[in-house]
Amino acid sequence: MRHTRSHTGNRRSHHALKATVFTTCTNCEQKKETHIVCKHCGFYRGRKVLDVVKKVEKKQAKKKN
């Protein structure tokens, strides 16, 4: 069944891309995305969640092999 242009446009009105929102990390003051662990220090909401140094070392060891 055919849909009018206005019906199609109303359906597609929610397809717009949204801009990424950045905030500053409370630990290292770097820019980070909201609700995501900081990639520079591994902290999220004041707690250490990710060991960044260990992750980098693992990546380098993998690259050598």
Secondary structure, DSSP 8 states (H G I E B T S, - for coil): ----HHHHHHHHTT-------EEE-TTT--EEETTS--TTT-EETTEE---HHHHHHHHHHHHH-
